[in-house]
């Protein structure tokens, strides 16, 4: 069994009291917090994190619960138009988008879940600095500087975005997912 498997098992065996204390501290922090080391090293490494310059790690807090439509600025609206809003986005994707807004010189590589309580979810988001020499010199990260990857998180091109758009599956049963749900509905 590898070292990261032991790390994963160790995290699962943490007592509720220890994890609860951690959440109490996180609740007092801002919604977006830059951190030095990942909380779950095994998961971070699995989704692309490496301890080197040019890679930024952010812990992002997202509120739980349903979403509300912005209030109408004026005029009469349809009675069928409620205040609830179906975003069709996961909490993880929302966390990635908010982290990206705070770091405009970086692109989101990936993210992973780290905790939740009754009011919030927490995710750690891995961002790559587009212009950092360490990223440009590395074949595994130099692709991020190419222009087609600008704003990839806002176009649903991260792992969480692909999952939300239904692009994890191919073949029978996923005919309506490509090129997108909206494009498929437009074709009818």
C-alpha positions as CSV (number, residue, x, y, z in Angstrom):
1,X,0.0,0.0,0.0
2,X,1.4,3.4,-1.0
3,X,1.9,6.4,1.3
4,X,-1.1,8.3,0.0
5,X,-3.4,5.4,0.7
6,X,-2.3,5.6,4.3
7,X,-2.9,9.3,4.3
8,X,-6.4,8.7,3.0
9,X,-7.1,6.1,5.7
10,X,-5.7,8.3,8.4
11,X,-8.1,11.2,7.4
12,X,-11.1,8.8,7.5
13,X,-10.2,7.7,11.0
14,X,-10.1,11.3,12.3
15,X,-12.5,11.8,15.2
16,X,-15.5,14.1,14.8
17,X,-14.1,16.4,17.5
18,X,-10.9,17.1,15.5
19,X,-12.7,17.8,12.3
20,X,-15.3,19.9,14.1
21,X,-12.6,22.1,15.6
22,X,-11.1,22.6,12.1
23,X,-14.5,23.7,10.8
24,X,-14.9,26.2,13.6
25,X,-11.6,27.9,12.6
26,X,-12.6,27.9,8.9
27,X,-15.9,29.5,9.7
28,X,-14.2,32.5,11.1
29,X,-12.0,33.0,8.0
30,X,-13.0,34.8,4.8
31,X,-14.8,33.0,2.0
32,X,-11.6,32.8,-0.1
33,X,-8.3,32.0,1.7
34,X,-5.0,31.3,0.1
35,X,-3.2,28.3,1.9
36,X,0.3,27.0,1.8
37,X,-0.3,23.2,2.1
38,X,-3.3,21.1,1.1
39,X,-5.6,19.7,3.7
40,X,-5.9,16.4,1.8
41,X,-2.5,15.8,0.2
42,X,-3.5,12.5,-1.3
43,X,-6.5,14.0,-3.1
44,X,-4.6,17.2,-4.1
45,X,-1.8,15.1,-5.8
46,X,-4.4,13.0,-7.5
47,X,-6.0,16.0,-9.2
48,X,-2.8,17.7,-10.3
49,X,-1.2,19.6,-7.3
50,X,2.5,19.7,-7.0
51,X,4.5,21.7,-4.4
52,X,6.3,24.1,-6.7
53,X,6.2,27.8,-7.6
54,X,3.5,29.0,-9.9
55,X,0.8,26.8,-8.3
56,X,-1.6,28.5,-6.0
57,X,-3.9,26.7,-3.5
58,X,-7.1,28.4,-2.3
59,X,-9.7,27.2,0.2
60,X,-13.1,28.4,-0.9
61,X,-16.3,28.5,1.1
62,X,-19.7,28.2,-0.5
63,X,-23.1,28.6,1.1
64,X,-25.3,25.5,1.2
65,X,-29.0,25.5,0.1
66,X,-31.0,26.5,-2.9
67,X,-30.3,29.6,-5.0
68,X,-32.6,32.7,-5.4
69,X,-33.2,34.7,-8.5
70,X,-32.1,38.4,-8.3
71,X,-34.9,40.7,-7.3
72,X,-36.8,42.4,-10.2
73,X,-35.8,46.0,-10.8
74,X,-39.3,47.0,-11.8
75,X,-42.4,46.1,-13.8
76,X,-44.8,43.3,-13.6
77,X,-43.6,39.7,-14.0
78,X,-45.3,36.4,-14.8
79,X,-46.9,34.6,-11.8
80,X,-45.1,31.5,-13.0
81,X,-41.8,33.2,-12.4
82,X,-40.8,32.3,-8.8
83,X,-37.9,33.4,-6.8
84,X,-36.1,30.1,-6.8
85,X,-33.4,29.6,-9.3
86,X,-32.2,26.3,-10.7
87,X,-28.5,27.0,-11.5
88,X,-27.6,23.5,-12.9
89,X,-24.2,23.9,-11.3
90,X,-22.6,22.0,-8.5
91,X,-21.2,23.6,-5.4
92,X,-17.8,22.6,-6.5
93,X,-18.1,24.4,-9.8
94,X,-19.4,27.5,-8.0
95,X,-16.4,27.4,-5.7
96,X,-14.0,27.1,-8.6
97,X,-15.6,30.1,-10.4
98,X,-15.4,32.3,-7.3
99,X,-11.7,31.4,-6.6
100,X,-10.9,32.3,-10.2
101,X,-12.4,35.7,-9.9
102,X,-10.1,36.5,-6.9
103,X,-7.0,35.5,-8.9
104,X,-7.3,36.9,-12.4
105,X,-3.8,36.0,-13.4
106,X,-4.4,32.3,-12.8
107,X,-6.5,29.6,-14.3
108,X,-8.3,26.8,-12.4
109,X,-6.7,23.4,-12.8
110,X,-8.9,21.3,-10.5
111,X,-10.5,21.2,-7.1
112,X,-11.6,18.8,-4.4
113,X,-14.0,18.6,-1.4
114,X,-12.5,19.2,2.1
115,X,-15.5,19.6,4.5
116,X,-19.0,20.8,5.3
117,X,-21.2,21.9,8.1
118,X,-24.9,22.9,8.3
119,X,-24.4,26.2,6.5
120,X,-21.3,25.8,4.2
121,X,-19.2,23.6,2.0
122,X,-15.5,24.0,1.7
123,X,-13.4,23.1,-1.4
124,X,-9.7,23.5,-2.1
125,X,-9.0,24.9,-5.6
126,X,-5.7,24.5,-7.5
127,X,-4.8,27.4,-9.7
128,X,-1.9,27.8,-12.2
129,X,-0.2,31.1,-12.8
130,X,-0.3,31.6,-16.6
131,X,2.9,33.7,-16.8
132,X,5.1,32.1,-14.1
133,X,8.4,30.8,-15.5
134,X,8.2,27.6,-13.6
135,X,4.9,26.7,-15.3
136,X,6.1,27.8,-18.7
137,X,9.2,25.6,-18.4
138,X,7.3,22.5,-17.4
139,X,5.7,20.4,-20.1
140,X,2.9,19.3,-17.7
141,X,1.7,22.9,-17.0
142,X,2.9,25.0,-20.0
143,X,-0.4,24.4,-21.9
144,X,-2.2,26.8,-19.5
145,X,-0.5,29.8,-21.1
146,X,-2.2,29.1,-24.5
147,X,-5.0,31.5,-25.4
148,X,-7.7,28.9,-25.7
149,X,-7.5,28.1,-22.0
150,X,-8.4,31.6,-20.9
151,X,-11.4,31.6,-18.5
152,X,-11.7,27.8,-18.8
153,X,-13.6,27.5,-15.5
154,X,-16.3,29.9,-16.7
155,X,-16.8,27.8,-19.9
156,X,-17.3,24.5,-18.0
157,X,-13.9,23.1,-19.1
158,X,-12.7,21.9,-15.7
159,X,-13.4,18.4,-14.3
160,X,-16.4,19.8,-12.2
161,X,-17.6,21.6,-15.3
162,X,-17.5,18.5,-17.5
163,X,-19.4,16.5,-14.8
164,X,-22.1,19.2,-14.5
165,X,-22.6,19.4,-18.3
166,X,-23.0,15.6,-18.4
167,X,-19.8,15.0,-20.5
168,X,-18.4,12.2,-18.3
169,X,-20.3,9.5,-20.4
170,X,-20.3,8.6,-24.1
171,X,-22.6,6.5,-26.2
172,X,-26.1,5.3,-25.5
173,X,-28.0,7.5,-23.0
174,X,-25.9,10.6,-23.5
175,X,-27.1,11.7,-26.9
176,X,-28.6,15.0,-25.6
177,X,-25.4,16.1,-23.8
178,X,-23.3,17.1,-26.8
179,X,-22.3,19.6,-28.0
180,X,-24.3,21.0,-25.1
181,X,-27.8,20.7,-23.7
182,X,-28.7,24.1,-25.1
183,X,-27.3,23.4,-28.6
184,X,-29.3,20.1,-28.6
185,X,-32.5,21.8,-27.7
186,X,-31.9,24.5,-30.4
187,X,-31.7,21.8,-33.0
188,X,-35.2,20.5,-32.5
